[in-house]
Amino acid sequence: MTDDPFPKTHFDESFVAEVAVQKFIDGVPLHRQAEALARDGVHVSEDTLEDLILKGASLLTPLYRYHLEDVRGSPLLEADQTRLNIRLKGDDGVSRYVQGARSLSANLRGEVALVASADERKESCERVIGDKVEVLVSDAAAVFSSIAGDRGIKEANCLSHARRKLFQARGADPVLAERALDFFGALYAVEALCDVKGVSAEQRRELRQQYARPVLCDFKLWCEKVAELREKSEKLRIAIDYML
């Protein structure tokens, strides 16, 4: 980094970092930050604050790229995507909002990488999934299923979404849905045990292998038997298909 990362301005990196924290962590829009600064006698426009953040982001780009490659290089990734509006400055110098997408992935160490794209939704998803991924945990979104299919990646769906689908099936299949939810209760009991003990990540993994793995094996066998039943509701069928 240069001695003066923000030349020809009255601001240093600590000021830009504070603006970025308020904007992206605390959710304070730039125009409100400009108004607050003006009350303290610091007169800076919203456009100037935006330019400072963009400059700061450009300086951090090498670090971001290194982090992205480190996260997406994991053999197991959790992935998700949400829509968002992205503010872009056009050739005429006017900033406009366009609909884009934000994709994220998390590795086994719990590290997260984000990619935002103003173009195709699939593009941002592709960028958070590395070439070494063997298992992709997602919410069965079509875009991730497409990527997994194209690359030959094993796809694993989200247990939180599975539990939600089972709750939705309770009205039509109360007995079977509640039995399935009992398995989730047993899994949560293992997590509660880990929390009480305050174990390390490696110890949590060992406890999960010892106690949660047998529950999941039994749950899988149960789901396979239920899948063969003809008399079950459509909502329960969707939940079972999602888990299998």
N, C-alpha and C positions, 0 to 999 in steps of 0.2 A: 504494500500500500504506500502511496506517496506521502510525503511529510504533511501536505495539506490536501486531504481528500476532497475538500469542497472549496476550491479556489474561487476567487472573485465573489465570495459571499461573506457575511458576518457570522456564519454559523459553523460549528464544529461537529464532530461525529457524535458527541454526547447529546447535542440538541436533536439531531436527526434520529438518533436511537429512541429518544423520548417521544418524538412525534410518531414514530412507527409503532411503538408500544401502545400509545393511546389509540392509534387508528386500528391496529389489527388485534390487539389483546383486549383493550377496554371498550372498543367499538365507538370511539369518539370521532365523528366525521371531521374532515380537515377544515371545513368552514367554521365549525364550532371551536376548533382549536385556535384558528386565526382570531376569532372574536375574543376568546379568553386571553390570548397573548396581548391583544390590543388593550384590554382593560389593565394589564400590567405595564403598559407603555412600550410593548414590543410590537411594532407594526410590520406584519408580514402577510402577504396575500395567500389565498388558498392555492393559487397556481404555483407560487414559489414553494410552498410546502410539498406540493405534489412533485415538483421537479427534484427537490431534495431527496424525497423517498425513492424516486426512480434512480437517482444517482447512487444512493446508498445500496439499492438492490443490485445495480450493475457491479459495484465493488465487491459484493458478496457472491456474485455468480460463480466464481471458481469453487468456493467452499460449498455452495449449494449443489453444484454438479458432482463433486466428490461424494457428498452425502447421499445424493440420489442413486449413484452407482453402487454405493455400499449397501443401501437398503434393498434395491431391486435385485441385487445379486444373490439374495437368500434363496435356498431351495424351497422354502415354504413362505408364502406371502398371504396376508389378508388384504383384500382390496375392496374399495367402495368408490362410488361416484355420486356427486350431486350437481344440479344445475346452479348456475350463478350468473349474475350480470357482471361483465367486465368492462371497465372504462378504458377506452383506447383513444389516443390522439391521432386524428386524421392528418392527411397531407395539408389540409387548410389550417392546421393548428388548433382546430376545435375538438374538444374531447366529447365523445359520445359513448353511451352504454350499448353493448351488444350482448346477446345471450350466448354464454359459453358453458363450459363444464369444468368441474374441479375433481380430479381423481387422486386417490391416495392409496398408499400401500404401507403395510407394517410388517417388519420381520420378526423373527423369534426373540430378538432382544427388546422388542417393544419400540423400536425406532420407527418413525413415520416420515414418509416423503410425500410431498404434494406437487401436483402438476396442474396448472390451469391452462385451458386452451379456448380460444375464441372461435375455433373452426369446428372440425368434426369431433363428436363425442368420443369415438373410438380412438382417435389419435392420442388424447391425453391418457386413456387407459393403457394403450400400448407402451407409453413412455414410463409408466410406473412398474411394469412387469419385465424383469430381466430375462436373459436367455437361459439362466441356470435354474429357473423355477420348475419344480417338480409337482408341487401341490399348490393350488390356488383356492383360498377360502374366500367366498363372496356370497352375495345374496341371491344367486341364480339369475342375476340380471342378464339379459340377452347379449349385451356387449361383452361381458366377461366370459360367458359360455362360448361365444364365437371365437374369442382369442384362445381359450383353452382348447377348443376343438382344432383350430388351425395349427397350434403348436404341439399338440399331443400332451397337454398338461392335465393331470388328474384334478378334477374340480370337486371341492368339498363345500357344501352349503353351510349357512350360518345357523347355529343352534338357537340363537335368540329369535330368528325369523321362524324356525321350526316350532318353537314353543308358542309363538304368537298364532300360528296357524292352528295348533291344537286347541288353544283357547277358543278360536272361532268355530271349532268343530264340536264344542261341548254341548251346544243346544241340540244338535241332531244325533250325536253319538256320545251321550254323557258317560257311559260306563267305559268304553274303549278310550275316549279322550282323557278321562281322569286317570286311567291306568297308565297311559303314556306320560302324563304329567307327573305321576309318581316317580318315574325314572329320572325326570329332571330334578325332582326334589332330592333324590339320592345323590345326584351329581353336585347340586348346590351344597349339600351337607359336607361333601369333601372339600369344596372351596372354603366353606366356613371354618372347617378344621384347620386348613392352611392359614387362614387369616388370624385365628386365635393363637396359633403357635408362632406366628410371625416368622415364617420360614423363608429361606432364600429361594431364588428362582429354581435352582437345581433340586433343592429339597421338595419344593412344590411339585416339580416334575416327577420325582420319585413317589410321592404320595398319590399323585394322579395315576401313575402306572399301577400302584398297589391296590388302590380303592376305586378309582373312577373307571379304569379300563374294563374290569369285570362287569360293571354296570352297563357300560356302553355295548359290550359284547352281547349281554342278555337283551338289551334294548333292540339291538339290530335283529336278533333272532325273532323277537316278538313282532317287530315291524314286518318282517318277511312273512310271518304267519298271517298277520292282519291283512297284508296286501293280497293274499289269496282268497280272502273272504269275499263272497259276492254281495252280501247284505251289509253295506256300509255306506255312509253318506258321501256325497261328492266332496264336501269340505274335508272330511277325514281322508279320503283318497288322495286329495291334493297334498295334505300334510305328510302322509306316508311316502308318497312318490318323491316329495321334496327331500325327505331325509334319506331315502335309499338311493 
